[in-house]
Amino acid sequence: MEIVWNSVSEASNYHLQVDTNPAFGNPEIDTMLTSVGFATTELADMTEYCWRVRAENDCGWSQWSQVWKFITNTPTGVTEDELSGLPNEFALSQNYPNPFNPSSMIDYSLSNRSYVRLDVFNLVGELVVTLVDEVKSPGRYSVVWNGKDQSGKPVPSGVYLYRLQAGSFAASKKMMLLK
């Protein structure tokens, strides 16, 4: 398995964590790197893993990236029935914790490869931040919203809406930020 991410301007180091738990309480991989990629053969087959990365430059460490998920390769001879761990429908889950401070996790599932957009709006319908804007493979994903707008400024306490658009699927839910 190889994990690759975009470089960060003037970054000298990267900190990568990989775990089966999106809370990263005891990561299976917790390593410092100087490049924008990591390869390993030590992960279990047919297992869903989460990963995140942060960068370091002269100003210190950045915040963690959003949490990304992947499922490791299937060994030869596995039947379709054994692959049923992939979702069979699109879904958007309620964020947790809710209410939250300072950040909250948003989970969603994709049944097939789709262009995905996950946005957060305030109650008057103004876009606060776009959390996901890319094509994704089928699977289950988690994204952390840190209570900041597109420019990185903290938003005030209140109710916010988050909306997932994936192919022809669309769903919205409410969440509350308390400070």
N, CA, C and O atoms as a DFTB+ gen file, in Angstrom:
716 C
 N C O
     1  1       0.848      -1.170       0.000
     2  2       0.000       0.000       0.000
     3  2       0.891       1.229       0.000
     4  3       1.877       1.295       0.734
     5  1       0.535       2.209      -0.835
     6  2       1.274       3.464      -0.883
     7  2       0.314       4.610      -0.617
     8  3      -0.766       4.674      -1.204
     9  1       0.712       5.517       0.271
    10  2      -0.069       6.706       0.600
    11  2       0.731       7.903       0.109
    12  3       1.914       8.038       0.420
    13  1       0.075       8.777      -0.664
    14  2       0.741       9.949      -1.225
    15  2      -0.146      11.168      -0.983
    16  3      -1.369      11.069      -1.077
    17  1       0.450      12.300      -0.675
    18  2      -0.293      13.538      -0.465
    19  2       0.439      14.670      -1.158
    20  3       1.580      14.520      -1.596
    21  1      -0.242      15.816      -1.249
    22  2       0.348      16.991      -1.893
    23  2       1.389      17.624      -0.977
    24  3       1.249      17.613       0.246
    25  1       2.425      18.170      -1.581
    26  2       3.452      18.845      -0.785
    27  2       2.916      20.164      -0.245
    28  3       2.003      20.761      -0.816
    29  1       3.495      20.604       0.856
    30  2       3.144      21.877       1.479
    31  2       4.330      22.802       1.292
    32  3       5.473      22.407       1.521
    33  1       4.064      24.027       0.879
    34  2       5.124      24.986       0.616
    35  2       6.046      25.139       1.824
    36  3       5.588      25.393       2.939
    37  1       7.326      24.986       1.593
    38  2       8.381      25.153       2.585
    39  2       8.317      24.159       3.744
    40  3       8.901      24.407       4.799
    41  1       7.624      23.051       3.565
    42  2       7.569      22.037       4.620
    43  2       8.895      21.276       4.672
    44  3       9.459      20.918       3.638
    45  1       9.379      21.038       5.884
    46  2      10.615      20.280       6.056
    47  2      10.342      18.844       6.496
    48  3      11.152      17.952       6.243
    49  1       9.202      18.618       7.157
    50  2       8.849      17.287       7.649
    51  2       7.348      17.066       7.530
    52  3       6.565      18.014       7.468
    53  1       6.969      15.800       7.500
    54  2       5.566      15.401       7.518
    55  2       5.381      14.355       8.607
    56  3       6.259      13.524       8.836
    57  1       4.237      14.400       9.273
    58  2       3.900      13.437      10.320
    59  2       2.678      12.669       9.825
    60  3       1.609      13.250       9.636
    61  1       2.835      11.368       9.616
    62  2       1.780      10.508       9.085
    63  2       1.294       9.553      10.165
    64  3       2.091       8.963      10.893
    65  1      -0.040       9.406      10.260
    66  2      -0.632       8.413      11.139
    67  2      -1.616       7.570      10.340
    68  3      -2.376       8.096       9.527
    69  1      -1.599       6.251      10.576
    70  2      -2.512       5.307       9.938
    71  2      -3.078       4.415      11.037
    72  3      -2.336       3.902      11.874
    73  1      -4.402       4.233      11.029
    74  2      -5.042       3.404      12.044
    75  2      -6.395       2.924      11.529
    76  3      -6.936       3.487      10.578
    77  1      -6.931       1.904      12.145
    78  2      -8.277       1.450      11.804
    79  2      -9.332       2.299      12.507
    80  3     -10.508       2.243      12.147
    81  1      -8.929       3.079      13.499
    82  2      -9.832       3.936      14.267
    83  2      -9.619       5.392      13.857
    84  3      -8.493       5.881      13.944
    85  1     -10.669       6.109      13.408
    86  2     -10.493       7.500      12.977
    87  2     -10.129       8.460      14.106
    88  3      -9.828       9.624      13.842
    89  1     -10.150       7.995      15.366
    90  2      -9.721       8.841      16.482
    91  2      -8.207       8.765      16.686
    92  3      -7.647       9.584      17.414
    93  1      -7.533       7.794      16.053
    94  2      -6.084       7.640      16.100
    95  2      -5.553       7.541      17.534
    96  3      -4.516       8.124      17.853
    97  1      -6.265       6.801      18.403
    98  2      -5.852       6.653      19.791
    99  2      -4.523       5.932      19.947
   100  3      -3.723       6.290      20.811
   101  1      -4.280       4.930      19.130
   102  2      -3.041       4.155      19.171
   103  2      -2.705       3.750      17.737
   104  3      -2.910       2.597      17.359
   105  1      -2.186       4.693      16.926
   106  2      -1.993       4.429      15.496
   107  2      -1.095       3.234      15.214
   108  3      -0.091       3.014      15.891
   109  1      -1.482       2.461      14.190
   110  2      -0.644       1.340      13.754
   111  2       0.636       1.845      13.093
   112  3       1.695       1.230      13.213
   113  1       0.522       2.977      12.393
   114  2       1.697       3.641      11.816
   115  2       1.685       5.076      12.328
   116  3       0.680       5.777      12.209
   117  1       2.802       5.506      12.895
   118  2       2.958       6.872      13.410
   119  2       4.405       7.250      13.124
   120  3       5.303       6.941      13.906
   121  1       4.623       7.924      11.990
   122  2       5.995       8.120      11.532
   123  2       6.235       9.538      11.015
   124  3       5.313      10.214      10.560
   125  1       7.482       9.966      11.095
   126  2       7.915      11.258      10.573
   127  2       8.634      11.011       9.245
   128  3       9.430      10.080       9.121
   129  1       8.342      11.860       8.253
   130  2       8.905      11.700       6.915
   131  2       9.375      13.038       6.379
   132  3       8.937      14.092       6.841
   133  1      10.266      12.992       5.404
   134  2      10.696      14.213       4.727
   135  2      10.146      14.288       3.311
   136  3      10.352      15.282       2.615
   137  1       9.443      13.235       2.878
   138  2       8.873      13.206       1.533
   139  2       7.346      13.129       1.615
   140  3       6.779      12.973       2.696
   141  1       6.687      13.241       0.451
   142  2       5.221      13.268       0.389
   143  2       4.643      11.907       0.021
   144  3       3.696      11.823      -0.761
   145  1       5.195      10.866       0.569
   146  2       4.683       9.533       0.305
   147  2       5.227       8.524       1.289
   148  3       6.276       8.724       1.902
   149  1       4.486       7.427       1.429
   150  2       4.873       6.366       2.351
   151  2       4.345       5.052       1.795
   152  3       3.186       4.973       1.389
   153  1       5.177       4.029       1.772
   154  2       4.765       2.715       1.294
   155  2       4.996       1.684       2.394
   156  3       5.990       1.735       3.118
   157  1       4.052       0.746       2.501
   158  2       4.178      -0.317       3.495
   159  2       3.493      -1.584       2.987
   160  3       2.557      -1.525       2.189
   161  1       3.972      -2.716       3.460
   162  2       3.326      -4.001       3.174
   163  2       2.838      -4.637       4.471
   164  3       2.450      -5.805       4.477
   165  1       2.853      -3.886       5.563
   166  2       2.554      -4.431       6.877
   167  2       1.099      -4.270       7.310
   168  3       0.783      -4.547       8.467
   169  1       0.209      -3.836       6.431
   170  2      -1.186      -3.684       6.799
   171  2      -1.965      -4.938       6.446
   172  3      -1.644      -5.627       5.478
   173  1      -2.983      -5.229       7.229
   174  2      -3.804      -6.426       7.008
   175  2      -4.625      -6.288       5.725
   176  3      -5.071      -5.192       5.387
   177  1      -4.825      -7.402       5.011
   178  2      -5.651      -7.412       3.807
   179  2      -7.116      -7.190       4.162
   180  3      -7.564      -7.529       5.258
   181  1      -7.851      -6.615       3.215
   182  2      -9.299      -6.407       3.330
   183  2      -9.684      -5.679       4.620
   184  3     -10.659      -6.043       5.277
   185  1      -8.924      -4.662       4.972
   186  2      -9.164      -3.902       6.193
   187  2      -9.277      -2.435       5.838
   188  3      -8.508      -1.923       5.025
   189  1     -10.241      -1.755       6.453
   190  2     -10.399      -0.321       6.238
   191  2      -9.485       0.423       7.200
   192  3      -9.528       0.201       8.410
   193  1      -8.663       1.303       6.656
   194  2      -7.754       2.120       7.445
   195  2      -8.066       3.595       7.240
   196  3      -8.581       3.999       6.198
   197  1      -7.745       4.386       8.252
   198  2      -7.840       5.840       8.186
   199  2      -6.414       6.384       8.201
   200  3      -5.518       5.779       8.791
   201  1      -6.212       7.516       7.556
   202  2      -4.902       8.149       7.629
   203  2      -5.051       9.657       7.619
   204  3      -6.019      10.208       7.095
   205  1      -4.063      10.309       8.214
   206  2      -4.002      11.767       8.225
   207  2      -2.534      12.170       8.239
   208  3      -1.658      11.381       8.594
   209  1      -2.287      13.406       7.848
   210  2      -0.914      13.894       7.776
   211  2      -0.901      15.365       8.167
   212  3      -1.897      16.069       8.003
   213  1       0.225      15.819       8.681
   214  2       0.427      17.243       8.950
   215  2       1.850      17.601       8.543
   216  3       2.715      16.733       8.428
   217  1       2.075      18.879       8.330
   218  2       3.376      19.337       7.838
   219  2       4.036      20.249       8.866
   220  3       3.372      20.895       9.677
   221  1       5.361      20.280       8.803
   222  2       6.131      21.165       9.678
   223  2       6.995      22.071       8.815
   224  3       7.618      21.623       7.853
   225  1       7.027      23.368       9.176
   226  2       7.961      24.297       8.555
   227  2       8.562      25.158       9.669
   228  3       8.457      24.802      10.843
   229  1       9.182      26.271       9.325
   230  2       9.841      27.117      10.328
   231  2       8.876      27.655      11.373
   232  3       9.300      28.020      12.470
   233  1       7.578      27.713      11.054
   234  2       6.578      28.234      11.992
   235  2       6.023      27.156      12.917
   236  3       5.288      27.481      13.850
   237  1       6.346      25.899      12.693
   238  2       5.853      24.804      13.530
   239  2       4.993      23.845      12.740
   240  3       5.050      23.804      11.511
   241  1       4.184      23.061      13.467
   242  2       3.335      22.046      12.846
   243  2       2.004      22.626      12.418
   244  3       1.431      23.465      13.114
   245  1       1.511      22.181      11.272
   246  2       0.169      22.545      10.811
   247  2      -0.856      21.705      11.577
   248  3      -0.497      20.811      12.343
   249  1      -2.128      22.007      11.359
   250  2      -3.174      21.147      11.890
   251  2      -3.179      19.862      11.071
   252  3      -2.625      19.813       9.973
   253  1      -3.808      18.824      11.611
   254  2      -3.928      17.575      10.863
   255  2      -4.796      17.792       9.632
   256  3      -5.712      18.615       9.647
   257  1      -4.512      17.065       8.588
   258  2      -5.358      17.065       7.390
   259  2      -6.696      16.438       7.745
   260  3      -6.883      15.922       8.846
   261  1      -7.619      16.490       6.801
   262  2      -8.842      15.728       7.012
   263  2      -8.469      14.251       7.074
   264  3      -7.384      13.858       6.646
   265  1      -9.368      13.443       7.605
   266  2      -9.119      12.015       7.711
   267  2      -9.539      11.352       6.397
   268  3     -10.663      11.536       5.930
   269  1      -8.633      10.588       5.817
   270  2      -8.899       9.856       4.577
   271  2      -9.011       8.377       4.913
   272  3      -8.422       7.917       5.891
   273  1      -9.759       7.633       4.113
   274  2      -9.913       6.202       4.347
   275  2      -9.574       5.414       3.090
   276  3      -9.723       5.903       1.970
   277  1      -9.114       4.186       3.297
   278  2      -8.873       3.273       2.189
   279  2      -9.058       1.849       2.697
   280  3      -8.991       1.589       3.898
   281  1      -9.291       0.939       1.769
   282  2      -9.395      -0.476       2.090
   283  2      -8.232      -1.174       1.406
   284  3      -8.003      -0.987       0.211
   285  1      -7.505      -1.970       2.159
   286  2      -6.330      -2.646       1.610
   287  2      -6.738      -3.693       0.584
   288  3      -7.895      -4.107       0.521
   289  1      -5.780      -4.104      -0.205
   290  2      -6.005      -5.061      -1.290
   291  2      -6.636      -6.352      -0.803
   292  3      -6.472      -6.769       0.344
   293  1      -7.356      -6.960      -1.715
   294  2      -8.001      -8.228      -1.450
   295  2      -7.064      -9.357      -1.857
   296  3      -6.549      -9.337      -2.975
   297  1      -6.825     -10.336      -0.998
   298  2      -5.972     -11.453      -1.396
   299  2      -6.633     -12.282      -2.491
   300  3      -7.858     -12.285      -2.616
   301  1      -5.838     -12.973      -3.273
   302  2      -6.341     -13.822      -4.352
   303  2      -7.262     -14.906      -3.792
   304  3      -6.999     -15.478      -2.734
   305  1      -8.350     -15.176      -4.522
   306  2      -9.248     -16.241      -4.112
   307  2     -10.401     -15.782      -3.239
   308  3     -11.186     -16.618      -2.791
   309  1     -10.536     -14.487      -2.978
   310  2     -11.631     -13.999      -2.150
   311  2     -12.872     -13.847      -3.018
   312  3     -12.794     -13.332      -4.133
   313  1     -14.004     -14.288      -2.514
   314  2     -15.250     -14.218      -3.270
   315  2     -15.917     -12.863      -3.100
   316  3     -15.581     -12.103      -2.193
   317  1     -16.869     -12.567      -3.985
   318  2     -17.617     -11.319      -3.901
   319  2     -18.360     -11.182      -2.580
   320  3     -18.461     -10.081      -2.039
   321  1     -18.887     -12.298      -2.048
   322  2     -19.598     -12.248      -0.780
   323  2     -18.705     -11.749       0.346
   324  3     -19.178     -11.097       1.276
   325  1     -17.413     -12.055       0.263
   326  2     -16.487     -11.622       1.303
   327  2     -16.133     -10.140       1.169
   328  3     -15.557      -9.550       2.083
   329  1     -16.476      -9.549       0.041
   330  2     -16.195      -8.127      -0.173
   331  2     -17.364      -7.235       0.209
   332  3     -17.341      -6.040      -0.087
   333  1     -18.368      -7.770       0.847
   334  2     -19.579      -7.020       1.129
   335  2     -19.385      -5.894       2.140
   336  3     -20.361      -5.252       2.526
   337  1     -18.165      -5.639       2.577
   338  2     -17.896      -4.554       3.508
   339  2     -18.088      -3.182       2.890
   340  3     -18.191      -2.196       3.620
   341  1     -18.142      -3.085       1.552
   342  2     -18.366      -1.793       0.913
   343  2     -19.839      -1.423       1.024
   344  3     -20.703      -2.297       0.969
   345  1     -20.131      -0.134       1.181
   346  2     -21.537       0.276       1.296
   347  2     -22.311       0.000       0.010
   348  3     -21.748       0.037      -1.084
   349  1     -23.608      -0.277       0.153
   350  2     -24.445      -0.511      -1.026
   351  2     -25.374       0.652      -1.307
   352  3     -26.244       0.558      -2.172
   353  1     -25.196       1.762      -0.573
   354  2     -25.983       2.970      -0.833
   355  2     -25.199       4.198      -0.374
   356  3     -24.255       4.100       0.410
   357  1     -25.616       5.347      -0.884
   358  2     -25.043       6.610      -0.437
   359  2     -25.674       6.963       0.899
   360  3     -26.858       6.702       1.108
   361  1     -24.904       7.554       1.810
   362  2     -25.457       7.952       3.102
   363  2     -24.639       9.093       3.690
   364  3     -23.431       9.189       3.475
   365  1     -25.320       9.949       4.431
   366  2     -24.692      11.028       5.194
   367  2     -25.123      10.841       6.633
   368  3     -26.320      10.815       6.920
   369  1     -24.172      10.710       7.545
   370  2     -24.474      10.476       8.956
   371  2     -24.498      11.786       9.732
   372  3     -23.968      12.802       9.282
   373  1     -25.121      11.745      10.905
   374  2     -25.109      12.898      11.801
   375  2     -23.688      13.083      12.320
   376  3     -23.005      12.116      12.661
   377  1     -23.257      14.330      12.375
   378  2     -21.913      14.609      12.885
   379  2     -21.814      14.213      14.362
   380  3     -22.826      14.096      15.053
   381  1     -20.592      14.012      14.827
   382  2     -20.373      13.696      16.230
   383  2     -19.032      14.263      16.660
   384  3     -18.080      14.218      15.881
   385  1     -18.922      14.791      17.861
   386  2     -20.055      15.037      18.755
   387  2     -20.927      16.166      18.228
   388  3     -20.503      16.943      17.373
   389  1     -22.121      16.248      18.735
   390  2     -23.052      17.312      18.364
   391  2     -23.950      17.581      19.557
   392  3     -24.691      16.688      19.968
   393  1     -23.915      18.770      20.127
   394  2     -23.094      19.945      19.809
   395  2     -21.599      19.653      19.982
   396  3     -21.209      18.674      20.619
   397  1     -20.765      20.538      19.391
   398  2     -19.335      20.304      19.425
   399  2     -18.561      21.582      19.688
   400  3     -19.063      22.689      19.493
   401  1     -17.326      21.403      20.134
   402  2     -16.347      22.457      20.312
   403  2     -15.029      21.752      20.622
   404  3     -14.997      21.018      21.610
   405  1     -13.980      21.901      19.896
   406  2     -13.789      22.811      18.780
   407  2     -13.993      22.158      17.411
   408  3     -14.036      22.861      16.401
   409  1     -14.123      20.802      17.354
   410  2     -14.251      20.168      16.041
   411  2     -15.245      19.017      16.114
   412  3     -15.592      18.536      17.192
   413  1     -15.695      18.585      14.931
   414  2     -16.683      17.511      14.845
   415  2     -16.392      16.651      13.623
   416  3     -15.865      17.136      12.622
   417  1     -16.737      15.370      13.713
   418  2     -16.505      14.405      12.645
   419  2     -17.790      14.216      11.840
   420  3     -18.871      14.087      12.413
   421  1     -17.672      14.201      10.523
   422  2     -18.796      13.955       9.616
   423  2     -18.457      12.702       8.811
   424  3     -17.443      12.659       8.114
   425  1     -19.320      11.674       8.914
   426  2     -19.124      10.425       8.181
   427  2     -20.091      10.361       7.006
   428  3     -21.229      10.823       7.095
   429  1     -19.621       9.779       5.900
   430  2     -20.504       9.537       4.764
   431  2     -20.053       8.292       4.023
   432  3     -18.903       7.868       4.142
   433  1     -20.974       7.706       3.252
   434  2     -20.700       6.477       2.515
   435  2     -21.051       6.660       1.051
   436  3     -22.016       7.342       0.707
   437  1     -20.256       6.043       0.199
   438  2     -20.488       6.084      -1.242
   439  2     -20.595       4.657      -1.763
   440  3     -19.747       3.817      -1.462
   441  1     -21.634       4.384      -2.542
   442  2     -21.797       3.040      -3.086
   443  2     -21.072       2.864      -4.412
   444  3     -20.818       1.736      -4.834
   445  1     -20.737       3.969      -5.074
   446  2     -19.943       3.867      -6.296
   447  2     -19.105       5.119      -6.473
   448  3     -19.319       6.128      -5.801
   449  1     -18.149       5.040      -7.386
   450  2     -17.239       6.165      -7.642
   451  2     -18.054       7.377      -8.062
   452  3     -18.888       7.293      -8.964
   453  1     -17.806       8.515      -7.396
   454  2     -18.609       9.716      -7.630
   455  2     -17.787      10.968      -7.375
   456  3     -16.815      10.964      -6.620
   457  1     -18.214      12.037      -8.033
   458  2     -17.715      13.354      -7.675
   459  2     -18.423      13.738      -6.383
   460  3     -19.651      13.698      -6.318
   461  1     -17.668      14.108      -5.361
   462  2     -18.224      14.393      -4.036
   463  2     -17.923      15.829      -3.654
   464  3     -16.813      16.331      -3.836
   465  1     -18.947      16.472      -3.121
   466  2     -18.775      17.812      -2.560
   467  2     -19.474      17.836      -1.208
   468  3     -20.654      17.503      -1.103
   469  1     -18.733      18.234      -0.173
   470  2     -19.274      18.361       1.173
   471  2     -19.012      19.783       1.632
   472  3     -17.865      20.192       1.816
   473  1     -20.109      20.543       1.816
   474  2     -20.028      21.953       2.180
   475  2     -20.685      22.196       3.528
   476  3     -21.582      21.460       3.939
   477  1     -20.223      23.245       4.214
   478  2     -20.856      23.716       5.441
   479  2     -21.408      25.109       5.157
   480  3     -20.716      25.955       4.591
   481  1     -22.674      25.342       5.559
   482  2     -23.352      26.620       5.348
   483  2     -23.816      27.190       6.681
   484  3     -24.054      26.443       7.631
   485  1     -23.945      28.524       6.754
   486  2     -24.584      29.112       7.920
   487  2     -26.095      29.095       7.690
   488  3     -26.556      28.657       6.635
   489  1     -26.864      29.566       8.665
   490  2     -28.321      29.462       8.566
   491  2     -28.957      30.385       7.532
   492  3     -30.126      30.207       7.190
   493  1     -28.219      31.360       7.032
   494  2     -28.771      32.203       5.963
   495  2     -28.350      31.683       4.587
   496  3     -28.596      32.329       3.569
   497  1     -27.716      30.514       4.568
   498  2     -27.389      29.867       3.300
   499  2     -26.059      30.250       2.697
   500  3     -25.770      29.878       1.560
   501  1     -25.236      30.989       3.436
   502  2     -23.929      31.381       2.913
   503  2     -22.933      30.239       3.123
   504  3     -22.902      29.611       4.181
   505  1     -22.124      29.985       2.099
   506  2     -21.102      28.953       2.189
   507  2     -20.058      29.366       3.223
   508  3     -19.511      30.467       3.149
   509  1     -19.780      28.490       4.185
   510  2     -18.763      28.734       5.206
   511  2     -17.443      28.100       4.789
   512  3     -16.396      28.746       4.820
   513  1     -17.502      26.818       4.394
   514  2     -16.290      26.108       4.008
   515  2     -16.671      24.890       3.163
   516  3     -17.727      24.289       3.357
   517  1     -15.801      24.545       2.235
   518  2     -15.930      23.303       1.479
   519  2     -14.935      22.317       2.064
   520  3     -13.732      22.577       2.078
   521  1     -15.438      21.179       2.550
   522  2     -14.588      20.172       3.184
   523  2     -14.078      19.119       2.205
   524  3     -12.966      18.614       2.356
   525  1     -14.895      18.787       1.200
   526  2     -14.505      17.800       0.191
   527  2     -14.964      18.320      -1.162
   528  3     -16.082      18.821      -1.286
   529  1     -14.116      18.206      -2.175
   530  2     -14.447      18.641      -3.526
   531  2     -13.591      17.836      -4.502
   532  3     -12.640      18.357      -5.085
   533  1     -13.946      16.535      -4.676
   534  2     -13.139      15.658      -5.522
   535  2     -13.882      14.368      -5.834
   536  3     -14.929      14.080      -5.254
   537  1     -13.327      13.605      -6.753
   538  2     -13.872      12.291      -7.093
   539  2     -13.380      11.292      -6.049
   540  3     -12.203      11.283      -5.687
   541  1     -14.297      10.451      -5.572
   542  2     -13.979       9.460      -4.541
   543  2     -14.426       8.074      -4.985
   544  3     -15.414       7.934      -5.706
   545  1     -13.703       7.062      -4.557
   546  2     -14.057       5.662      -4.802
   547  2     -15.130       5.225      -3.812
   548  3     -15.351       5.899      -2.806
   549  1     -15.800       4.105      -4.082
   550  2     -16.786       3.595      -3.120
   551  2     -16.125       3.328      -1.767
   552  3     -14.983       2.873      -1.703
   553  1     -16.847       3.612      -0.702
   554  2     -16.306       3.361       0.629
   555  2     -16.941       4.253       1.669
   556  3     -17.880       4.997       1.387
   557  1     -16.413       4.165       2.875
   558  2     -16.871       4.982       3.995
   559  2     -15.790       6.000       4.303
   560  3     -14.606       5.665       4.342
   561  1     -16.195       7.238       4.521
   562  2     -15.253       8.327       4.734
   563  2     -15.636       9.132       5.967
   564  3     -16.803       9.171       6.358
   565  1     -14.644       9.772       6.574
   566  2     -14.849      10.672       7.700
   567  2     -14.072      11.945       7.434
   568  3     -12.939      11.910       6.955
   569  1     -14.695      13.069       7.748
   570  2     -14.066      14.367       7.578
   571  2     -14.237      15.131       8.882
   572  3     -15.306      15.080       9.491
   573  1     -13.211      15.830       9.313
   574  2     -13.290      16.646      10.516
   575  2     -13.484      18.099      10.111
   576  3     -12.747      18.628       9.279
   577  1     -14.494      18.744      10.715
   578  2     -14.625      20.192      10.548
   579  2     -14.148      20.831      11.838
   580  3     -14.613      20.486      12.925
   581  1     -13.216      21.765      11.709
   582  2     -12.589      22.389      12.861
   583  2     -13.257      23.702      13.284
   584  3     -12.676      24.454      14.067
   585  1     -14.457      23.992      12.787
   586  2     -15.160      25.207      13.186
   587  2     -14.572      26.471      12.598
   588  3     -14.736      27.559      13.151
   589  1     -13.878      26.326      11.461
   590  2     -13.270      27.490      10.807
   591  2     -13.832      27.647       9.406
   592  3     -14.280      26.682       8.787
   593  1     -13.801      28.892       8.913
   594  2     -14.307      29.156       7.568
   595  2     -13.228      28.871       6.527
   596  3     -12.140      28.395       6.852
   597  1     -13.550      29.171       5.275
   598  2     -12.648      28.870       4.158
   599  2     -11.289      29.545       4.310
   600  3     -10.287      29.020       3.826
   601  1     -11.238      30.706       4.978
   602  2      -9.968      31.422       5.138
   603  2      -9.245      31.043       6.431
   604  3      -8.198      31.613       6.740
   605  1      -9.793      30.080       7.193
   606  2      -9.140      29.631       8.415
   607  2      -9.520      30.390       9.664
   608  3      -8.923      30.184      10.721
   609  1     -10.514      31.275       9.562
   610  2     -10.953      32.048      10.731
   611  2     -12.041      31.283      11.481
   612  3     -12.926      30.697      10.857
   613  1     -11.985      31.281      12.827
   614  2     -13.031      30.607      13.605
   615  2     -14.396      31.251      13.360
   616  3     -14.506      32.472      13.256
   617  1     -15.423      30.424      13.269
   618  2     -16.784      30.931      13.078
   619  2     -17.457      31.038      14.438
   620  3     -17.039      30.373      15.385
   621  1     -18.497      31.867      14.551
   622  2     -19.166      32.019      15.845
   623  2     -20.017      30.802      16.198
   624  3     -20.332      29.977      15.341
   625  1     -20.381      30.707      17.473
   626  2     -21.306      29.667      17.932
   627  2     -22.586      29.760      17.133
   628  3     -22.975      30.841      16.692
   629  1     -23.245      28.622      16.946
   630  2     -24.516      28.638      16.244
   631  2     -24.798      27.326      15.546
   632  3     -24.045      26.359      15.658
   633  1     -25.909      27.319      14.821
   634  2     -26.321      26.145      14.064
   635  2     -25.798      26.286      12.642
   636  3     -25.905      27.351      12.033
   637  1     -25.236      25.213      12.122
   638  2     -24.713      25.178      10.762
   639  2     -25.321      23.979      10.040
   640  3     -25.714      22.996      10.668
   641  1     -25.392      24.070       8.740
   642  2     -25.886      22.982       7.904
   643  2     -24.707      22.414       7.127
   644  3     -23.846      23.164       6.668
   645  1     -24.664      21.105       6.977
   646  2     -23.677      20.510       6.087
   647  2     -24.414      19.697       5.043
   648  3     -25.402      19.022       5.333
   649  1     -23.907      19.778       3.812
   650  2     -24.594      19.165       2.664
   651  2     -23.605      18.323       1.876
   652  3     -22.520      18.776       1.514
   653  1     -24.014      17.072       1.617
   654  2     -23.225      16.158       0.799
   655  2     -23.904      16.015      -0.551
   656  3     -25.098      15.724      -0.623
   657  1     -23.142      16.220      -1.631
   658  2     -23.603      15.949      -2.985
   659  2     -22.631      14.923      -3.565
   660  3     -21.422      15.150      -3.617
   661  1     -23.186      13.783      -4.002
   662  2     -22.368      12.727      -4.588
   663  2     -23.169      12.129      -5.726
   664  3     -24.141      11.409      -5.496
   665  1     -22.767      12.424      -6.954
   666  2     -23.551      11.991      -8.106
   667  2     -24.928      12.617      -8.016
   668  3     -25.043      13.830      -7.844
   669  1     -25.975      11.814      -8.128
   670  2     -27.340      12.346      -8.039
   671  2     -27.855      12.357      -6.600
   672  3     -28.975      12.805      -6.355
   673  1     -27.056      11.870      -5.640
   674  2     -27.448      11.853      -4.233
   675  2     -27.135      13.190      -3.584
   676  3     -26.077      13.770      -3.827
   677  1     -28.055      13.683      -2.757
   678  2     -27.822      14.895      -1.970
   679  2     -28.537      14.744      -0.635
   680  3     -29.664      14.253      -0.574
   681  1     -27.872      15.171       0.434
   682  2     -28.467      15.137       1.767
   683  2     -27.844      16.246       2.608
   684  3     -26.689      16.624       2.414
   685  1     -28.641      16.757       3.549
   686  2     -28.189      17.815       4.445
   687  2     -28.545      17.462       5.885
   688  3     -29.521      16.758       6.142
   689  1     -27.743      17.958       6.812
   690  2     -28.014      17.771       8.239
   691  2     -27.572      19.024       8.976
   692  3     -26.793      19.826       8.462
   693  1     -28.097      19.181      10.218
   694  2     -27.752      20.319      11.067
   695  2     -26.718      19.900      12.105
   696  3     -26.674      18.746      12.533
   697  1     -25.891      20.861      12.498
   698  2     -24.960      20.653      13.604
   699  2     -24.834      21.952      14.387
   700  3     -25.099      23.030      13.854
   701  1     -24.428      21.854      15.657
   702  2     -24.362      23.033      16.498
   703  2     -22.961      23.181      17.088
   704  3     -22.424      22.264      17.710
   705  1     -22.389      24.370      16.872
   706  2     -21.087      24.723      17.435
   707  2     -21.335      25.564      18.684
   708  3     -21.985      26.606      18.612
   709  1     -20.825      25.118      19.817
   710  2     -20.951      25.854      21.078
   711  2     -19.562      26.236      21.552
   712  3     -18.663      25.397      21.619
   713  1     -19.396      27.507      21.881
   714  2     -18.091      27.962      22.395
   715  2     -18.235      28.409      23.823
   716  3     -17.256      28.828      24.440
